[in-house]
Amino acid sequence: MSFTLGVADGDIDFNSHGRSVIVYGADKASQDLAQIQTSKYDPNRNYGTRAEPGFVPAVAGDIWLSTELALTVERLQALQASARNTTADERIASVDKIEVTVRSDRTGLDYELVASTAAKDDITVSGNVRRRRMSMGHLSA
């Protein structure tokens, strides 16, 4: 069995007694998937995602993001396959749904990804990405 420190709101998670929370199983898989999808892509490690502000294309961005999300799952699966201590309750076996929605203001995309572990637990990860970085240069004097 593998485990890691729990993360909540971008920081180490602590329980009511002040001890760090340890996650394993489907909770670890969910946290690992969320982490790889919010990490900048590193080609040297084949880790992370290219889905960051300014990198999402203006045309067919929803299709591009769906593909990139599927690639993050593949990257995580490769890491899980190479780790000897990965168990069935944390190993991602399949992607059941990827849904990408263009926001009404057309500046961003919301997504939801549902995956299953080898132990048949469902994991849902959701988030969003802007199509481009906002620039307020026209407001400077």
Phi and psi in radians as a Rosetta constraint file:
Dihedral C 1 N 2 CA 2 C 2 CIRCULARHARMONIC -1.940 0.35
Dihedral N 2 CA 2 C 2 N 3 CIRCULARHARMONIC 2.763 0.35
Dihedral C 2 N 3 CA 3 C 3 CIRCULARHARMONIC -2.632 0.35
Dihedral N 3 CA 3 C 3 N 4 CIRCULARHARMONIC 2.921 0.35
Dihedral C 3 N 4 CA 4 C 4 CIRCULARHARMONIC -2.679 0.35
Dihedral N 4 CA 4 C 4 N 5 CIRCULARHARMONIC 2.980 0.35
Dihedral C 4 N 5 CA 5 C 5 CIRCULARHARMONIC -1.228 0.35
Dihedral N 5 CA 5 C 5 N 6 CIRCULARHARMONIC 2.425 0.35
Dihedral C 5 N 6 CA 6 C 6 CIRCULARHARMONIC -1.291 0.35
Dihedral N 6 CA 6 C 6 N 7 CIRCULARHARMONIC 2.536 0.35
Dihedral C 6 N 7 CA 7 C 7 CIRCULARHARMONIC -2.125 0.35
Dihedral N 7 CA 7 C 7 N 8 CIRCULARHARMONIC 2.351 0.35
Dihedral C 7 N 8 CA 8 C 8 CIRCULARHARMONIC -2.384 0.35
Dihedral N 8 CA 8 C 8 N 9 CIRCULARHARMONIC 2.209 0.35
Dihedral C 8 N 9 CA 9 C 9 CIRCULARHARMONIC 0.960 0.35
Dihedral N 9 CA 9 C 9 N 10 CIRCULARHARMONIC 0.670 0.35
Dihedral C 9 N 10 CA 10 C 10 CIRCULARHARMONIC 1.364 0.35
Dihedral N 10 CA 10 C 10 N 11 CIRCULARHARMONIC 0.162 0.35
Dihedral C 10 N 11 CA 11 C 11 CIRCULARHARMONIC -2.354 0.35
Dihedral N 11 CA 11 C 11 N 12 CIRCULARHARMONIC 2.910 0.35
Dihedral C 11 N 12 CA 12 C 12 CIRCULARHARMONIC -1.084 0.35
Dihedral N 12 CA 12 C 12 N 13 CIRCULARHARMONIC 2.359 0.35
Dihedral C 12 N 13 CA 13 C 13 CIRCULARHARMONIC -1.541 0.35
Dihedral N 13 CA 13 C 13 N 14 CIRCULARHARMONIC 2.346 0.35
Dihedral C 13 N 14 CA 14 C 14 CIRCULARHARMONIC -2.098 0.35
Dihedral N 14 CA 14 C 14 N 15 CIRCULARHARMONIC 2.531 0.35
Dihedral C 14 N 15 CA 15 C 15 CIRCULARHARMONIC -1.450 0.35
Dihedral N 15 CA 15 C 15 N 16 CIRCULARHARMONIC -3.094 0.35
Dihedral C 15 N 16 CA 16 C 16 CIRCULARHARMONIC -1.178 0.35
Dihedral N 16 CA 16 C 16 N 17 CIRCULARHARMONIC -0.234 0.35
Dihedral C 16 N 17 CA 17 C 17 CIRCULARHARMONIC -1.715 0.35
Dihedral N 17 CA 17 C 17 N 18 CIRCULARHARMONIC 0.097 0.35
Dihedral C 17 N 18 CA 18 C 18 CIRCULARHARMONIC 1.451 0.35
Dihedral N 18 CA 18 C 18 N 19 CIRCULARHARMONIC 0.148 0.35
Dihedral C 18 N 19 CA 19 C 19 CIRCULARHARMONIC -1.649 0.35
Dihedral N 19 CA 19 C 19 N 20 CIRCULARHARMONIC 2.569 0.35
Dihedral C 19 N 20 CA 20 C 20 CIRCULARHARMONIC -1.179 0.35
Dihedral N 20 CA 20 C 20 N 21 CIRCULARHARMONIC 2.505 0.35
Dihedral C 20 N 21 CA 21 C 21 CIRCULARHARMONIC -1.463 0.35
Dihedral N 21 CA 21 C 21 N 22 CIRCULARHARMONIC 2.336 0.35
Dihedral C 21 N 22 CA 22 C 22 CIRCULARHARMONIC -1.830 0.35
Dihedral N 22 CA 22 C 22 N 23 CIRCULARHARMONIC 2.285 0.35
Dihedral C 22 N 23 CA 23 C 23 CIRCULARHARMONIC -1.996 0.35
Dihedral N 23 CA 23 C 23 N 24 CIRCULARHARMONIC 2.587 0.35
Dihedral C 23 N 24 CA 24 C 24 CIRCULARHARMONIC -2.681 0.35
Dihedral N 24 CA 24 C 24 N 25 CIRCULARHARMONIC 3.019 0.35
Dihedral C 24 N 25 CA 25 C 25 CIRCULARHARMONIC 1.121 0.35
Dihedral N 25 CA 25 C 25 N 26 CIRCULARHARMONIC -2.465 0.35
Dihedral C 25 N 26 CA 26 C 26 CIRCULARHARMONIC -1.089 0.35
Dihedral N 26 CA 26 C 26 N 27 CIRCULARHARMONIC -0.566 0.35
Dihedral C 26 N 27 CA 27 C 27 CIRCULARHARMONIC -1.113 0.35
Dihedral N 27 CA 27 C 27 N 28 CIRCULARHARMONIC -0.701 0.35
Dihedral C 27 N 28 CA 28 C 28 CIRCULARHARMONIC -1.166 0.35
Dihedral N 28 CA 28 C 28 N 29 CIRCULARHARMONIC -0.743 0.35
Dihedral C 28 N 29 CA 29 C 29 CIRCULARHARMONIC -1.054 0.35
Dihedral N 29 CA 29 C 29 N 30 CIRCULARHARMONIC -0.743 0.35
Dihedral C 29 N 30 CA 30 C 30 CIRCULARHARMONIC -1.099 0.35
Dihedral N 30 CA 30 C 30 N 31 CIRCULARHARMONIC -0.780 0.35
Dihedral C 30 N 31 CA 31 C 31 CIRCULARHARMONIC -1.158 0.35
Dihedral N 31 CA 31 C 31 N 32 CIRCULARHARMONIC -0.729 0.35
Dihedral C 31 N 32 CA 32 C 32 CIRCULARHARMONIC -1.089 0.35
Dihedral N 32 CA 32 C 32 N 33 CIRCULARHARMONIC -0.730 0.35
Dihedral C 32 N 33 CA 33 C 33 CIRCULARHARMONIC -1.160 0.35
Dihedral N 33 CA 33 C 33 N 34 CIRCULARHARMONIC -0.757 0.35
Dihedral C 33 N 34 CA 34 C 34 CIRCULARHARMONIC -1.109 0.35
Dihedral N 34 CA 34 C 34 N 35 CIRCULARHARMONIC -0.668 0.35
Dihedral C 34 N 35 CA 35 C 35 CIRCULARHARMONIC -1.163 0.35
Dihedral N 35 CA 35 C 35 N 36 CIRCULARHARMONIC -0.762 0.35
Dihedral C 35 N 36 CA 36 C 36 CIRCULARHARMONIC -1.184 0.35
Dihedral N 36 CA 36 C 36 N 37 CIRCULARHARMONIC -0.531 0.35
Dihedral C 36 N 37 CA 37 C 37 CIRCULARHARMONIC -1.401 0.35
Dihedral N 37 CA 37 C 37 N 38 CIRCULARHARMONIC -0.196 0.35
Dihedral C 37 N 38 CA 38 C 38 CIRCULARHARMONIC -1.939 0.35
Dihedral N 38 CA 38 C 38 N 39 CIRCULARHARMONIC 0.079 0.35
Dihedral C 38 N 39 CA 39 C 39 CIRCULARHARMONIC -1.706 0.35
Dihedral N 39 CA 39 C 39 N 40 CIRCULARHARMONIC 2.440 0.35
Dihedral C 39 N 40 CA 40 C 40 CIRCULARHARMONIC -1.124 0.35
Dihedral N 40 CA 40 C 40 N 41 CIRCULARHARMONIC 2.432 0.35
Dihedral C 40 N 41 CA 41 C 41 CIRCULARHARMONIC -1.099 0.35
Dihedral N 41 CA 41 C 41 N 42 CIRCULARHARMONIC 2.258 0.35
Dihedral C 41 N 42 CA 42 C 42 CIRCULARHARMONIC -2.073 0.35
Dihedral N 42 CA 42 C 42 N 43 CIRCULARHARMONIC 1.823 0.35
Dihedral C 42 N 43 CA 43 C 43 CIRCULARHARMONIC -1.129 0.35
Dihedral N 43 CA 43 C 43 N 44 CIRCULARHARMONIC -0.420 0.35
Dihedral C 43 N 44 CA 44 C 44 CIRCULARHARMONIC -1.187 0.35
Dihedral N 44 CA 44 C 44 N 45 CIRCULARHARMONIC -0.582 0.35
Dihedral C 44 N 45 CA 45 C 45 CIRCULARHARMONIC -1.778 0.35
Dihedral N 45 CA 45 C 45 N 46 CIRCULARHARMONIC -0.164 0.35
Dihedral C 45 N 46 CA 46 C 46 CIRCULARHARMONIC 0.905 0.35
Dihedral N 46 CA 46 C 46 N 47 CIRCULARHARMONIC 0.950 0.35
Dihedral C 46 N 47 CA 47 C 47 CIRCULARHARMONIC -2.408 0.35
Dihedral N 47 CA 47 C 47 N 48 CIRCULARHARMONIC 2.484 0.35
Dihedral C 47 N 48 CA 48 C 48 CIRCULARHARMONIC 1.781 0.35
Dihedral N 48 CA 48 C 48 N 49 CIRCULARHARMONIC -2.906 0.35
Dihedral C 48 N 49 CA 49 C 49 CIRCULARHARMONIC -2.389 0.35
Dihedral N 49 CA 49 C 49 N 50 CIRCULARHARMONIC 2.664 0.35
Dihedral C 49 N 50 CA 50 C 50 CIRCULARHARMONIC -1.538 0.35
Dihedral N 50 CA 50 C 50 N 51 CIRCULARHARMONIC -0.068 0.35
Dihedral C 50 N 51 CA 51 C 51 CIRCULARHARMONIC -1.377 0.35
Dihedral N 51 CA 51 C 51 N 52 CIRCULARHARMONIC 1.523 0.35
Dihedral C 51 N 52 CA 52 C 52 CIRCULARHARMONIC -2.417 0.35
Dihedral N 52 CA 52 C 52 N 53 CIRCULARHARMONIC 2.778 0.35
Dihedral C 52 N 53 CA 53 C 53 CIRCULARHARMONIC -0.926 0.35
Dihedral N 53 CA 53 C 53 N 54 CIRCULARHARMONIC 2.341 0.35
Dihedral C 53 N 54 CA 54 C 54 CIRCULARHARMONIC 1.583 0.35
Dihedral N 54 CA 54 C 54 N 55 CIRCULARHARMONIC -0.180 0.35
Dihedral C 54 N 55 CA 55 C 55 CIRCULARHARMONIC -1.874 0.35
Dihedral N 55 CA 55 C 55 N 56 CIRCULARHARMONIC -0.255 0.35
Dihedral C 55 N 56 CA 56 C 56 CIRCULARHARMONIC -1.429 0.35
Dihedral N 56 CA 56 C 56 N 57 CIRCULARHARMONIC 2.162 0.35
Dihedral C 56 N 57 CA 57 C 57 CIRCULARHARMONIC -1.144 0.35
Dihedral N 57 CA 57 C 57 N 58 CIRCULARHARMONIC 2.594 0.35
Dihedral C 57 N 58 CA 58 C 58 CIRCULARHARMONIC -1.250 0.35
Dihedral N 58 CA 58 C 58 N 59 CIRCULARHARMONIC -0.520 0.35
Dihedral C 58 N 59 CA 59 C 59 CIRCULARHARMONIC -1.859 0.35
Dihedral N 59 CA 59 C 59 N 60 CIRCULARHARMONIC 2.289 0.35
Dihedral C 59 N 60 CA 60 C 60 CIRCULARHARMONIC 1.039 0.35
Dihedral N 60 CA 60 C 60 N 61 CIRCULARHARMONIC 0.569 0.35
Dihedral C 60 N 61 CA 61 C 61 CIRCULARHARMONIC -1.101 0.35
Dihedral N 61 CA 61 C 61 N 62 CIRCULARHARMONIC -0.572 0.35
Dihedral C 61 N 62 CA 62 C 62 CIRCULARHARMONIC -1.166 0.35
Dihedral N 62 CA 62 C 62 N 63 CIRCULARHARMONIC -0.690 0.35
Dihedral C 62 N 63 CA 63 C 63 CIRCULARHARMONIC -1.206 0.35
Dihedral N 63 CA 63 C 63 N 64 CIRCULARHARMONIC -0.750 0.35
Dihedral C 63 N 64 CA 64 C 64 CIRCULARHARMONIC -1.037 0.35
Dihedral N 64 CA 64 C 64 N 65 CIRCULARHARMONIC -0.791 0.35
Dihedral C 64 N 65 CA 65 C 65 CIRCULARHARMONIC -1.140 0.35
Dihedral N 65 CA 65 C 65 N 66 CIRCULARHARMONIC -0.695 0.35
Dihedral C 65 N 66 CA 66 C 66 CIRCULARHARMONIC -1.008 0.35
Dihedral N 66 CA 66 C 66 N 67 CIRCULARHARMONIC -0.767 0.35
Dihedral C 66 N 67 CA 67 C 67 CIRCULARHARMONIC -1.139 0.35
Dihedral N 67 CA 67 C 67 N 68 CIRCULARHARMONIC -0.763 0.35
Dihedral C 67 N 68 CA 68 C 68 CIRCULARHARMONIC -1.125 0.35
Dihedral N 68 CA 68 C 68 N 69 CIRCULARHARMONIC -0.671 0.35
Dihedral C 68 N 69 CA 69 C 69 CIRCULARHARMONIC -1.120 0.35
Dihedral N 69 CA 69 C 69 N 70 CIRCULARHARMONIC -0.727 0.35
Dihedral C 69 N 70 CA 70 C 70 CIRCULARHARMONIC -1.091 0.35
Dihedral N 70 CA 70 C 70 N 71 CIRCULARHARMONIC -0.659 0.35
Dihedral C 70 N 71 CA 71 C 71 CIRCULARHARMONIC -1.159 0.35
Dihedral N 71 CA 71 C 71 N 72 CIRCULARHARMONIC -0.611 0.35
Dihedral C 71 N 72 CA 72 C 72 CIRCULARHARMONIC -1.139 0.35
Dihedral N 72 CA 72 C 72 N 73 CIRCULARHARMONIC -0.619 0.35
Dihedral C 72 N 73 CA 73 C 73 CIRCULARHARMONIC -1.141 0.35
Dihedral N 73 CA 73 C 73 N 74 CIRCULARHARMONIC -0.766 0.35
Dihedral C 73 N 74 CA 74 C 74 CIRCULARHARMONIC -1.065 0.35
Dihedral N 74 CA 74 C 74 N 75 CIRCULARHARMONIC -0.708 0.35
Dihedral C 74 N 75 CA 75 C 75 CIRCULARHARMONIC -1.099 0.35
Dihedral N 75 CA 75 C 75 N 76 CIRCULARHARMONIC -0.751 0.35
Dihedral C 75 N 76 CA 76 C 76 CIRCULARHARMONIC -1.152 0.35
Dihedral N 76 CA 76 C 76 N 77 CIRCULARHARMONIC -0.712 0.35
Dihedral C 76 N 77 CA 77 C 77 CIRCULARHARMONIC -1.064 0.35
Dihedral N 77 CA 77 C 77 N 78 CIRCULARHARMONIC -0.681 0.35
Dihedral C 77 N 78 CA 78 C 78 CIRCULARHARMONIC -1.123 0.35
Dihedral N 78 CA 78 C 78 N 79 CIRCULARHARMONIC -0.705 0.35
Dihedral C 78 N 79 CA 79 C 79 CIRCULARHARMONIC -1.154 0.35
Dihedral N 79 CA 79 C 79 N 80 CIRCULARHARMONIC -0.722 0.35
Dihedral C 79 N 80 CA 80 C 80 CIRCULARHARMONIC -1.123 0.35
Dihedral N 80 CA 80 C 80 N 81 CIRCULARHARMONIC -0.667 0.35
Dihedral C 80 N 81 CA 81 C 81 CIRCULARHARMONIC -1.157 0.35
Dihedral N 81 CA 81 C 81 N 82 CIRCULARHARMONIC -0.549 0.35
Dihedral C 81 N 82 CA 82 C 82 CIRCULARHARMONIC -1.468 0.35
Dihedral N 82 CA 82 C 82 N 83 CIRCULARHARMONIC -0.223 0.35
Dihedral C 82 N 83 CA 83 C 83 CIRCULARHARMONIC -1.568 0.35
Dihedral N 83 CA 83 C 83 N 84 CIRCULARHARMONIC 2.210 0.35
Dihedral C 83 N 84 CA 84 C 84 CIRCULARHARMONIC -1.234 0.35
Dihedral N 84 CA 84 C 84 N 85 CIRCULARHARMONIC -0.434 0.35
Dihedral C 84 N 85 CA 85 C 85 CIRCULARHARMONIC -1.701 0.35
Dihedral N 85 CA 85 C 85 N 86 CIRCULARHARMONIC 0.149 0.35
Dihedral C 85 N 86 CA 86 C 86 CIRCULARHARMONIC -1.275 0.35
Dihedral N 86 CA 86 C 86 N 87 CIRCULARHARMONIC 2.268 0.35
Dihedral C 86 N 87 CA 87 C 87 CIRCULARHARMONIC -1.838 0.35
Dihedral N 87 CA 87 C 87 N 88 CIRCULARHARMONIC 2.907 0.35
Dihedral C 87 N 88 CA 88 C 88 CIRCULARHARMONIC -1.072 0.35
Dihedral N 88 CA 88 C 88 N 89 CIRCULARHARMONIC -0.513 0.35
Dihedral C 88 N 89 CA 89 C 89 CIRCULARHARMONIC -1.369 0.35
Dihedral N 89 CA 89 C 89 N 90 CIRCULARHARMONIC -0.106 0.35
Dihedral C 89 N 90 CA 90 C 90 CIRCULARHARMONIC -2.107 0.35
Dihedral N 90 CA 90 C 90 N 91 CIRCULARHARMONIC -0.201 0.35
Dihedral C 90 N 91 CA 91 C 91 CIRCULARHARMONIC -1.377 0.35
Dihedral N 91 CA 91 C 91 N 92 CIRCULARHARMONIC 2.149 0.35
Dihedral C 91 N 92 CA 92 C 92 CIRCULARHARMONIC -1.272 0.35
Dihedral N 92 CA 92 C 92 N 93 CIRCULARHARMONIC 2.153 0.35
Dihedral C 92 N 93 CA 93 C 93 CIRCULARHARMONIC -1.764 0.35
Dihedral N 93 CA 93 C 93 N 94 CIRCULARHARMONIC -0.597 0.35
Dihedral C 93 N 94 CA 94 C 94 CIRCULARHARMONIC -2.744 0.35
Dihedral N 94 CA 94 C 94 N 95 CIRCULARHARMONIC 2.763 0.35
Dihedral C 94 N 95 CA 95 C 95 CIRCULARHARMONIC -1.787 0.35
Dihedral N 95 CA 95 C 95 N 96 CIRCULARHARMONIC 2.133 0.35
Dihedral C 95 N 96 CA 96 C 96 CIRCULARHARMONIC -1.654 0.35
Dihedral N 96 CA 96 C 96 N 97 CIRCULARHARMONIC -0.479 0.35
Dihedral C 96 N 97 CA 97 C 97 CIRCULARHARMONIC -2.796 0.35
Dihedral N 97 CA 97 C 97 N 98 CIRCULARHARMONIC 2.388 0.35
Dihedral C 97 N 98 CA 98 C 98 CIRCULARHARMONIC -2.270 0.35
Dihedral N 98 CA 98 C 98 N 99 CIRCULARHARMONIC 2.069 0.35
Dihedral C 98 N 99 CA 99 C 99 CIRCULARHARMONIC -2.168 0.35
Dihedral N 99 CA 99 C 99 N 100 CIRCULARHARMONIC 2.153 0.35
Dihedral C 99 N 100 CA 100 C 100 CIRCULARHARMONIC -2.079 0.35
Dihedral N 100 CA 100 C 100 N 101 CIRCULARHARMONIC 2.277 0.35
Dihedral C 100 N 101 CA 101 C 101 CIRCULARHARMONIC -2.138 0.35
Dihedral N 101 CA 101 C 101 N 102 CIRCULARHARMONIC 2.295 0.35
Dihedral C 101 N 102 CA 102 C 102 CIRCULARHARMONIC -1.412 0.35
Dihedral N 102 CA 102 C 102 N 103 CIRCULARHARMONIC 2.261 0.35
Dihedral C 102 N 103 CA 103 C 103 CIRCULARHARMONIC -1.128 0.35
Dihedral N 103 CA 103 C 103 N 104 CIRCULARHARMONIC 2.697 0.35
Dihedral C 103 N 104 CA 104 C 104 CIRCULARHARMONIC -1.082 0.35
Dihedral N 104 CA 104 C 104 N 105 CIRCULARHARMONIC -0.506 0.35
Dihedral C 104 N 105 CA 105 C 105 CIRCULARHARMONIC -1.472 0.35
Dihedral N 105 CA 105 C 105 N 106 CIRCULARHARMONIC -0.004 0.35
Dihedral C 105 N 106 CA 106 C 106 CIRCULARHARMONIC 1.102 0.35
Dihedral N 106 CA 106 C 106 N 107 CIRCULARHARMONIC 0.191 0.35
Dihedral C 106 N 107 CA 107 C 107 CIRCULARHARMONIC -1.650 0.35
Dihedral N 107 CA 107 C 107 N 108 CIRCULARHARMONIC -0.163 0.35
Dihedral C 107 N 108 CA 108 C 108 CIRCULARHARMONIC -2.602 0.35
Dihedral N 108 CA 108 C 108 N 109 CIRCULARHARMONIC 2.973 0.35
Dihedral C 108 N 109 CA 109 C 109 CIRCULARHARMONIC -2.262 0.35
Dihedral N 109 CA 109 C 109 N 110 CIRCULARHARMONIC 2.344 0.35
Dihedral C 109 N 110 CA 110 C 110 CIRCULARHARMONIC -1.802 0.35
Dihedral N 110 CA 110 C 110 N 111 CIRCULARHARMONIC 2.561 0.35
Dihedral C 110 N 111 CA 111 C 111 CIRCULARHARMONIC -2.435 0.35
Dihedral N 111 CA 111 C 111 N 112 CIRCULARHARMONIC 2.734 0.35
Dihedral C 111 N 112 CA 112 C 112 CIRCULARHARMONIC -2.434 0.35
Dihedral N 112 CA 112 C 112 N 113 CIRCULARHARMONIC 2.292 0.35
Dihedral C 112 N 113 CA 113 C 113 CIRCULARHARMONIC -2.173 0.35
Dihedral N 113 CA 113 C 113 N 114 CIRCULARHARMONIC 2.242 0.35
Dihedral C 113 N 114 CA 114 C 114 CIRCULARHARMONIC -2.042 0.35
Dihedral N 114 CA 114 C 114 N 115 CIRCULARHARMONIC 2.200 0.35
Dihedral C 114 N 115 CA 115 C 115 CIRCULARHARMONIC -2.231 0.35
Dihedral N 115 CA 115 C 115 N 116 CIRCULARHARMONIC 2.863 0.35
Dihedral C 115 N 116 CA 116 C 116 CIRCULARHARMONIC -2.132 0.35
Dihedral N 116 CA 116 C 116 N 117 CIRCULARHARMONIC 2.519 0.35
Dihedral C 116 N 117 CA 117 C 117 CIRCULARHARMONIC -1.512 0.35
Dihedral N 117 CA 117 C 117 N 118 CIRCULARHARMONIC 2.965 0.35
Dihedral C 117 N 118 CA 118 C 118 CIRCULARHARMONIC -1.115 0.35
Dihedral N 118 CA 118 C 118 N 119 CIRCULARHARMONIC -0.399 0.35
Dihedral C 118 N 119 CA 119 C 119 CIRCULARHARMONIC -1.566 0.35
Dihedral N 119 CA 119 C 119 N 120 CIRCULARHARMONIC 0.183 0.35
Dihedral C 119 N 120 CA 120 C 120 CIRCULARHARMONIC 1.278 0.35
Dihedral N 120 CA 120 C 120 N 121 CIRCULARHARMONIC 0.391 0.35
Dihedral C 120 N 121 CA 121 C 121 CIRCULARHARMONIC -1.514 0.35
Dihedral N 121 CA 121 C 121 N 122 CIRCULARHARMONIC 2.467 0.35
Dihedral C 121 N 122 CA 122 C 122 CIRCULARHARMONIC -1.585 0.35
Dihedral N 122 CA 122 C 122 N 123 CIRCULARHARMONIC 2.453 0.35
Dihedral C 122 N 123 CA 123 C 123 CIRCULARHARMONIC -2.206 0.35
Dihedral N 123 CA 123 C 123 N 124 CIRCULARHARMONIC 2.266 0.35
Dihedral C 123 N 124 CA 124 C 124 CIRCULARHARMONIC -2.104 0.35
Dihedral N 124 CA 124 C 124 N 125 CIRCULARHARMONIC 2.242 0.35
Dihedral C 124 N 125 CA 125 C 125 CIRCULARHARMONIC -2.204 0.35
Dihedral N 125 CA 125 C 125 N 126 CIRCULARHARMONIC 2.354 0.35
Dihedral C 125 N 126 CA 126 C 126 CIRCULARHARMONIC -2.374 0.35
Dihedral N 126 CA 126 C 126 N 127 CIRCULARHARMONIC 2.780 0.35
Dihedral C 126 N 127 CA 127 C 127 CIRCULARHARMONIC -3.072 0.35
Dihedral N 127 CA 127 C 127 N 128 CIRCULARHARMONIC -2.886 0.35
Dihedral C 127 N 128 CA 128 C 128 CIRCULARHARMONIC -2.684 0.35
Dihedral N 128 CA 128 C 128 N 129 CIRCULARHARMONIC 2.835 0.35
Dihedral C 128 N 129 CA 129 C 129 CIRCULARHARMONIC -2.568 0.35
Dihedral N 129 CA 129 C 129 N 130 CIRCULARHARMONIC 2.467 0.35
Dihedral C 129 N 130 CA 130 C 130 CIRCULARHARMONIC -1.488 0.35
Dihedral N 130 CA 130 C 130 N 131 CIRCULARHARMONIC 2.607 0.35
Dihedral C 130 N 131 CA 131 C 131 CIRCULARHARMONIC -1.160 0.35
Dihedral N 131 CA 131 C 131 N 132 CIRCULARHARMONIC -0.631 0.35
Dihedral C 131 N 132 CA 132 C 132 CIRCULARHARMONIC -2.561 0.35
Dihedral N 132 CA 132 C 132 N 133 CIRCULARHARMONIC 2.785 0.35
Dihedral C 132 N 133 CA 133 C 133 CIRCULARHARMONIC -1.254 0.35
Dihedral N 133 CA 133 C 133 N 134 CIRCULARHARMONIC 2.463 0.35
Dihedral C 133 N 134 CA 134 C 134 CIRCULARHARMONIC -1.371 0.35
Dihedral N 134 CA 134 C 134 N 135 CIRCULARHARMONIC 2.412 0.35
Dihedral C 134 N 135 CA 135 C 135 CIRCULARHARMONIC -2.207 0.35
Dihedral N 135 CA 135 C 135 N 136 CIRCULARHARMONIC 2.251 0.35
Dihedral C 135 N 136 CA 136 C 136 CIRCULARHARMONIC -1.997 0.35
Dihedral N 136 CA 136 C 136 N 137 CIRCULARHARMONIC 0.538 0.35
Dihedral C 136 N 137 CA 137 C 137 CIRCULARHARMONIC -1.046 0.35
Dihedral N 137 CA 137 C 137 N 138 CIRCULARHARMONIC -0.494 0.35
Dihedral C 137 N 138 CA 138 C 138 CIRCULARHARMONIC -1.219 0.35
Dihedral N 138 CA 138 C 138 N 139 CIRCULARHARMONIC -0.217 0.35
Dihedral C 138 N 139 CA 139 C 139 CIRCULARHARMONIC -1.602 0.35
Dihedral N 139 CA 139 C 139 N 140 CIRCULARHARMONIC -0.214 0.35
Dihedral C 139 N 140 CA 140 C 140 CIRCULARHARMONIC -1.385 0.35
Dihedral N 140 CA 140 C 140 N 141 CIRCULARHARMONIC 2.618 0.35
